[in-house]
Amino acid sequence: MIGHDLPPRDEMVRAFLHRDSTYEGVFVTAVRTTGIFCRPACSARKPRPENVEFYSTCHAALLAGYRPCKRCDPMVPLGQLPTWVRPLMEEVDADPTRRWRDEDLRGMGLDPGRVRRWFRSSHGMTFHAYSRSRRLGEAVGRIQDGEGVARSAFGVGYDSLSGFQEAFRKLVGDAPTAARNAPVIRFTRLPTPLGPVVAGATDDALCLLEFADRRGLPTQLRTLARRTGAVLTPGDNDILDKLRTELNDYFRGGRAAFTVPVHAPGTDFQERVWRELRRIEPGATISYADLARRIGQPTAVRAVARANGHNRVAILIPCHRVVGADGTLTGYGGGLWRKKRLLELEREQGSAG
């Protein structure tokens, strides 16, 4: 997808002035007086709107002679690790049990303040909170492998059993022994051309795929934990690796269908709706009324729309393929601009095939 139509200028100006991150991927802003282009939500001082041009892609802004902003780095896909933070993440992945201090970050040539700001922006928590969550996730794995709670606690770097138990209760809401038979959902952020997504999976199936800026994401996480009885912790597994590969193929136009197994627990009605969504062909659309008829409940249009909104697995359970009765795009938690782009991508794949 090389380019796309831009929204009306007054809408883009409003989004630009309010640093609206939901327009990430819709446009970039180019400032005539500086020759620089930025993301919509760049934290740099805002120029006068009359000095701003809008482009649908970074490529278009580059061709117009603008250079990328060093502060917001619009050339890096949102959610992708910046070069400077990659060594730190590699260290965390290599040893999730390590207890990090600010002096450790400085020893790697990193400013703790910069690390903290990036993690808050990208993960909704500080780096130290992130690394603690990784340590707790490692402890859950050890407990489920049969290791004792005390040994697991000390093995992941806790100085006291009481400190470990308190941290565990904050994460899981129960005692560490409750993790022995509980499923574990590991979640991570993945970059996409439409902005970062949060993905969560057990070792057997994908349970969550949501755009990271969706307002209902915290509610979806709580609902998922309640329905599965799972422990949610940062991490990775083979299912998430498979998803990463297939999402990349999908956005490059080389994949129409996914083979990643999906587990989406809900009410009986919700699950019927979600199963039917997966039968809609890529690039095709149906109305909410059509969907209600397909599940044999033609009067349940509003309930079908609510079930669509409660879908926790975007793209793979393709609620973006449901439109209004007149064909207009309505009701997508990730933003209507994303719904439009997903349908455009799938139609381009179909025409190319």
C-alpha positions as CSV (number, residue, x, y, z in Angstrom):
1,M,0.0,0.0,0.0
2,I,2.1,2.9,-1.2
3,G,-0.4,5.8,-0.8
4,H,-3.9,6.6,0.3
5,D,-6.4,9.4,0.4
6,L,-5.9,12.1,3.0
7,P,-8.6,13.3,5.4
8,P,-9.9,16.9,5.0
9,R,-7.2,19.5,5.9
10,D,-9.1,21.0,8.8
11,E,-9.4,17.5,10.4
12,M,-5.6,17.0,10.0
13,V,-4.8,20.4,11.4
14,R,-7.0,19.6,14.4
15,A,-5.3,16.2,14.9
16,F,-1.8,17.8,14.5
17,L,-2.5,20.6,17.0
18,H,-3.8,18.1,19.6
19,R,-1.0,15.6,19.0
20,D,-3.6,12.9,18.2
21,S,-1.7,9.6,18.0
22,T,-4.7,7.9,16.5
23,Y,-3.7,9.5,13.2
24,E,-0.4,7.7,13.2
25,G,-0.1,6.1,9.7
26,V,-2.8,8.4,8.2
27,F,-0.5,11.4,7.5
28,V,2.9,13.0,8.3
29,T,3.3,16.7,8.9
30,A,5.9,18.7,6.9
31,V,7.0,22.1,8.1
32,R,8.0,24.5,5.3
33,T,10.0,26.8,7.6
34,T,12.3,24.0,8.9
35,G,12.2,21.5,6.0
36,I,11.4,18.7,8.5
37,F,8.5,16.2,8.6
38,C,7.1,14.5,11.7
39,R,4.6,12.1,13.1
40,P,1.1,13.6,14.0
41,A,1.8,13.3,17.7
42,C,5.4,14.6,17.7
43,S,6.2,16.4,21.0
44,A,8.2,19.1,19.2
45,R,6.9,22.7,19.4
46,K,4.1,23.2,16.9
47,P,4.5,25.6,14.0
48,R,1.7,27.8,12.7
49,P,-0.8,25.6,10.7
50,E,-0.3,27.8,7.6
51,N,3.4,26.6,7.5
52,V,2.4,22.9,7.5
53,E,1.9,20.5,4.6
54,F,0.4,17.0,4.9
55,Y,1.6,13.9,3.1
56,S,0.1,10.4,3.2
57,T,3.5,8.7,3.5
58,C,7.1,9.4,4.6
59,H,8.1,8.5,1.1
60,A,6.0,11.3,-0.3
61,A,7.4,13.8,2.2
62,L,11.0,12.7,1.3
63,L,10.3,13.2,-2.4
64,A,9.0,16.7,-1.7
65,G,12.4,17.5,-0.2
66,Y,11.7,17.2,3.5
67,R,13.9,15.4,6.0
68,P,12.7,13.3,9.0
69,C,12.5,14.7,12.5
70,K,15.2,13.4,14.8
71,R,12.9,13.7,17.8
72,C,9.9,11.5,16.7
73,D,11.9,9.5,14.0
74,P,8.9,9.0,11.6
75,M,10.9,6.7,9.3
76,V,10.9,4.0,12.1
77,P,7.5,2.1,12.0
78,L,5.6,2.9,15.2
79,G,6.2,0.1,17.7
80,Q,9.5,-1.1,16.2
81,L,12.5,-1.0,18.5
82,P,14.7,2.1,18.0
83,T,18.3,1.1,17.4
84,W,19.5,2.6,20.7
85,V,17.1,0.4,22.8
86,R,17.7,-2.9,21.0
87,P,20.8,-3.9,23.0
88,L,18.9,-3.4,26.3
89,M,16.0,-5.5,25.1
90,E,18.4,-8.2,24.0
91,E,20.0,-8.2,27.5
92,V,16.5,-8.5,29.1
93,D,15.6,-11.4,26.8
94,A,18.9,-13.2,27.5
95,D,18.4,-13.0,31.3
96,P,14.8,-12.2,32.4
97,T,15.8,-12.7,36.0
98,R,18.3,-9.9,36.2
99,R,17.6,-7.0,38.6
100,W,18.3,-3.8,36.8
101,R,19.4,-0.5,38.3
102,D,19.9,2.9,36.8
103,E,23.7,2.5,37.0
104,D,23.4,-0.7,34.9
105,L,21.7,1.4,32.2
106,R,24.4,4.1,32.4
107,G,27.0,1.4,32.1
108,M,25.4,0.5,28.7
109,G,25.6,4.2,27.7
110,L,21.9,4.8,28.2
111,D,20.2,7.7,29.9
112,P,17.8,6.2,32.5
113,G,15.4,9.1,31.9
114,R,15.3,8.4,28.2
115,V,14.7,4.7,28.8
116,R,11.9,5.5,31.3
117,R,10.2,7.8,28.8
118,W,10.4,5.4,26.0
119,F,9.0,2.5,28.0
120,R,6.1,4.6,29.3
121,S,5.3,5.7,25.8
122,S,5.7,2.2,24.2
123,H,4.7,-0.1,27.0
124,G,2.6,2.0,29.4
125,M,5.1,1.3,32.3
126,T,8.6,2.1,33.3
127,F,11.5,-0.1,32.3
128,H,12.0,-1.2,35.9
129,A,8.3,-2.2,36.1
130,Y,8.7,-4.0,32.7
131,S,11.7,-6.0,33.9
132,R,10.0,-6.9,37.2
133,S,7.1,-8.3,35.2
134,R,9.5,-10.3,33.1
135,R,11.0,-11.7,36.3
136,L,7.6,-12.6,37.6
137,G,6.8,-14.3,34.3
138,E,10.0,-16.3,34.6
139,A,8.9,-17.3,38.2
140,V,5.5,-18.4,37.0
141,G,7.2,-20.7,34.4
142,R,9.4,-22.2,37.1
143,I,6.5,-22.8,39.5
144,Q,4.5,-24.5,36.7
145,D,7.5,-26.7,36.0
146,G,7.2,-28.0,39.6
147,E,9.8,-25.8,41.3
148,G,8.9,-24.6,44.8
149,V,7.6,-21.1,45.4
150,A,10.6,-20.1,47.6
151,R,13.2,-21.5,45.2
152,S,11.5,-19.8,42.3
153,A,11.4,-16.5,44.1
154,F,15.1,-16.5,45.0
155,G,16.0,-17.9,41.6
156,V,14.6,-14.9,39.8
157,G,16.4,-12.4,42.1
158,Y,14.0,-11.6,44.9
159,D,15.7,-11.1,48.3
160,S,12.7,-12.2,50.3
161,L,9.7,-14.5,49.9
162,S,7.3,-11.9,51.3
163,G,8.5,-9.4,48.7
164,F,7.9,-11.9,45.9
165,Q,4.5,-12.9,47.2
166,E,3.4,-9.2,47.4
167,A,4.7,-8.5,43.9
168,F,3.0,-11.7,42.6
169,R,-0.4,-10.7,44.2
170,K,-0.2,-7.3,42.5
171,L,0.3,-8.9,39.1
172,V,-2.0,-11.9,39.4
173,G,-4.3,-11.1,42.2
174,D,-3.7,-14.4,44.0
175,A,-1.0,-16.3,45.8
176,P,2.0,-17.7,43.9
177,T,0.7,-21.3,44.4
178,A,-2.3,-20.4,42.3
179,A,0.0,-20.2,39.3
180,R,0.9,-23.9,39.4
181,N,-2.1,-25.0,37.3
182,A,-3.0,-21.6,35.7
183,P,-2.5,-21.0,32.0
184,V,0.1,-18.4,31.1
185,I,-0.6,-15.8,28.4
186,R,2.5,-14.0,27.3
187,F,2.0,-10.7,25.6
188,T,4.2,-8.4,23.5
189,R,4.0,-5.4,21.2
190,L,4.5,-5.9,17.5
191,P,5.0,-3.1,14.9
192,T,2.7,-2.9,11.9
193,P,2.3,-0.3,9.1
194,L,-0.9,0.8,10.9
195,G,0.8,1.2,14.3
196,P,1.8,-1.2,17.1
197,V,-0.4,-4.0,18.2
198,V,-0.5,-5.9,21.5
199,A,-0.6,-9.6,21.0
200,G,-1.1,-12.2,23.7
201,A,-0.9,-16.0,23.4
202,T,-0.6,-19.2,25.4
203,D,1.7,-21.9,24.2
204,D,-1.2,-23.3,22.1
205,A,-3.1,-20.3,20.6
206,L,-3.4,-16.6,20.1
207,C,-5.9,-15.0,22.6
208,L,-5.4,-11.3,22.0
209,L,-4.5,-9.0,19.1
210,E,-5.4,-5.3,19.6
211,F,-4.1,-2.0,18.3
212,A,-2.1,-0.6,21.2
213,D,-3.9,2.8,21.2
214,R,-7.4,1.3,21.5
215,R,-9.1,2.8,24.5
216,G,-10.8,-0.4,25.5
217,L,-7.5,-2.4,25.6
218,P,-7.3,-2.5,29.5
219,T,-10.8,-3.8,29.7
220,Q,-10.1,-6.5,27.1
221,L,-7.1,-7.6,29.1
222,R,-9.1,-7.9,32.3
223,T,-11.9,-9.8,30.5
224,L,-9.4,-12.2,28.9
225,A,-7.8,-12.9,32.3
226,R,-11.2,-13.5,33.9
227,R,-12.4,-15.8,31.1
228,T,-9.2,-17.9,30.9
229,G,-8.1,-17.8,34.5
230,A,-4.7,-17.1,33.1
231,V,-1.6,-15.2,34.3
232,L,-0.7,-12.4,31.9
233,T,2.9,-11.6,31.7
234,P,5.3,-9.9,29.2
235,G,7.2,-12.4,27.0
236,D,7.3,-14.4,23.8
237,N,6.6,-17.9,22.6
238,D,6.3,-19.9,19.3
239,I,2.7,-18.7,18.7
240,L,3.7,-15.1,18.9
241,D,6.7,-15.8,16.6
242,K,4.3,-17.4,14.0
243,L,2.0,-14.4,14.3
244,R,4.8,-12.0,13.8
245,T,5.8,-13.8,10.5
246,E,2.2,-14.1,9.2
247,L,1.4,-10.4,10.0
248,N,4.5,-9.3,8.1
249,D,3.4,-11.4,5.2
250,Y,-0.2,-10.0,5.4
251,F,0.9,-6.4,5.4
252,R,3.3,-7.0,2.5
253,G,0.4,-8.3,0.5
254,G,1.6,-11.9,0.4
255,R,-1.0,-13.5,2.7
256,A,-4.8,-13.5,2.7
257,A,-5.4,-16.2,5.3
258,F,-3.8,-16.9,8.7
259,T,-2.8,-20.3,10.1
260,V,-2.1,-19.1,13.6
261,P,-4.5,-21.0,16.0
262,V,-6.9,-18.7,17.8
263,H,-8.6,-19.2,21.2
264,A,-11.2,-16.5,21.8
265,P,-13.4,-17.4,24.7
266,G,-16.7,-15.5,25.1
267,T,-20.4,-16.0,25.6
268,D,-22.1,-18.6,23.3
269,F,-23.5,-15.8,21.2
270,Q,-20.2,-13.9,20.9
271,E,-18.4,-17.1,19.8
272,R,-21.1,-17.8,17.1
273,V,-20.6,-14.2,15.8
274,W,-16.8,-14.5,15.8
275,R,-16.9,-17.9,14.0
276,E,-19.0,-16.4,11.3
277,L,-16.7,-13.4,11.0
278,R,-13.9,-15.8,10.1
279,R,-16.0,-17.1,7.2
280,I,-16.0,-13.7,5.4
281,E,-13.6,-13.8,2.5
282,P,-10.7,-11.3,2.6
283,G,-11.6,-8.0,0.9
284,A,-15.4,-8.8,1.1
285,T,-17.8,-7.0,3.4
286,I,-21.2,-7.8,4.8
287,S,-23.6,-5.7,6.9
288,Y,-24.5,-6.2,10.5
289,A,-27.9,-7.4,9.4
290,D,-26.3,-9.9,7.0
291,L,-24.2,-11.2,9.9
292,A,-27.2,-11.5,12.1
293,R,-29.0,-13.5,9.4
294,R,-26.0,-15.8,8.9
295,I,-26.0,-16.8,12.6
296,G,-29.8,-17.5,12.4
297,Q,-30.9,-14.5,14.5
298,P,-32.0,-11.8,12.0
299,T,-33.5,-9.5,14.7
300,A,-30.3,-9.5,16.8
301,V,-28.5,-6.8,14.8
302,R,-27.5,-4.7,17.8
303,A,-26.3,-7.7,19.7
304,V,-24.2,-8.7,16.7
305,A,-22.7,-5.2,16.6
306,R,-21.9,-5.4,20.3
307,A,-20.2,-8.8,19.8
308,N,-18.2,-7.3,17.0
309,G,-17.0,-4.5,19.4
310,H,-16.0,-7.1,22.0
311,N,-13.8,-9.0,19.6
312,R,-10.3,-9.3,21.1
313,V,-8.5,-10.7,18.1
314,A,-8.3,-8.0,15.4
315,I,-7.5,-8.9,11.8
316,L,-7.6,-12.7,12.3
317,I,-11.2,-12.5,13.5
318,P,-12.0,-9.9,10.8
319,C,-14.6,-7.6,12.3
320,H,-13.3,-4.9,10.0
321,R,-15.2,-6.7,7.2
322,V,-18.6,-5.7,8.7
323,V,-20.0,-2.4,7.4
324,G,-23.3,-0.4,7.7
325,A,-26.4,-1.4,5.7
326,D,-25.5,1.3,3.1
327,G,-21.9,0.2,2.8
328,T,-20.4,2.9,4.9
329,L,-17.6,2.2,7.4
330,T,-18.8,2.2,10.9
331,G,-17.9,1.0,14.4
332,Y,-14.2,-0.2,14.5
333,G,-12.3,0.0,17.8
334,G,-9.0,0.5,16.1
335,G,-10.3,3.6,14.2
336,L,-12.2,3.9,10.9
337,W,-9.0,4.9,9.1
338,R,-7.5,1.5,10.0
339,K,-10.7,-0.3,8.9
340,K,-10.5,1.5,5.5
341,R,-6.8,0.6,5.1
342,L,-7.3,-3.1,6.0
343,L,-10.0,-3.4,3.4
344,E,-7.9,-1.6,0.8
345,L,-5.0,-3.9,1.5
346,E,-7.2,-7.1,1.2
347,R,-8.8,-5.8,-2.0
348,E,-5.4,-5.0,-3.5
349,Q,-4.3,-8.6,-2.7
350,G,-7.4,-10.0,-4.4
351,S,-6.9,-7.9,-7.5
352,A,-3.2,-8.9,-7.7
353,G,-4.1,-12.5,-7.5
